[in-house]
Amino acid sequence: RKVNGLTAQAVADAHKKDLATQGKHDVKYLKYWFNEKDGTVFCLSEAPDRESAIAVHREAHGLMPDEVIEVKEGS
């Protein structure tokens, strides 16, 4: 996700809102990475499906992902 005017504090605040909302959607937000310089943010979550992960962002703060990549854990 590209966010204009991104700051470390803004990302931390959005993540806290995700954590407060995630249980309603059976989602667990685990980590996030960001680059203040270019405004990119990446979030890692465990979710039953992509729609649930997106619903958390929509409800928590309205910052919608540009892309959701579904993966499975390997060894």
C-alpha positions in Angstrom: 0.0 0.0 0.0 1.3 3.5 -0.9 0.3 6.2 1.6 1.2 9.8 1.1 2.7 11.5 4.1 3.3 8.2 5.9 4.9 8.4 9.3 6.0 5.7 11.7 3.5 6.9 14.3 0.6 6.8 11.7 1.5 3.2 10.8 1.7 2.2 14.5 -1.7 3.8 15.2 -3.3 2.1 12.2 -1.8 -1.3 13.4 -3.3 -0.8 16.9 -6.7 -0.2 15.3 -6.3 -3.4 13.3 -5.5 -5.3 16.5 -8.6 -3.9 18.2 -10.8 -4.9 15.2 -9.3 -8.2 14.0 -11.2 -10.5 16.4 -14.6 -9.5 14.8 -13.4 -11.0 11.5 -11.3 -14.1 12.8 -8.1 -12.4 11.6 -4.8 -12.0 13.3 -2.5 -9.2 12.1 1.0 -10.3 12.9 3.5 -7.8 11.6 3.9 -4.8 9.4 6.8 -3.2 7.5 7.0 0.3 6.1 9.1 2.8 4.3 8.4 6.4 5.3 10.4 7.8 2.4 8.3 6.2 -0.4 5.1 5.7 1.7 4.9 1.9 1.3 3.4 -0.4 3.9 3.2 -4.2 4.0 1.1 -6.1 6.5 1.2 -9.8 7.4 -1.9 -11.5 8.7 -3.5 -14.8 9.3 -7.1 -14.8 8.0 -9.7 -17.3 6.8 -9.8 -15.5 3.5 -8.8 -12.3 1.7 -12.2 -10.6 2.3 -11.8 -10.9 6.1 -8.3 -9.4 6.1 -9.6 -6.5 4.0 -12.7 -6.0 6.2 -10.4 -5.4 9.2 -8.6 -2.6 7.4 -11.9 -1.1 6.1 -13.4 -1.1 9.5 -10.4 -0.1 11.6 -9.1 2.8 9.6 -10.2 2.8 6.0 -6.7 2.4 4.5 -7.4 -0.3 1.9 -4.7 -2.5 0.4 -3.6 -2.1 -3.2 -3.0 -5.8 -3.4 -3.6 -8.9 -1.2 -1.3 -11.9 -1.8 -2.5 -15.2 -0.4 0.3 -17.6 0.6 0.7 -20.9 2.4 3.5 -21.6 4.9 6.1 -24.1 3.8 8.9 -25.9 5.7 
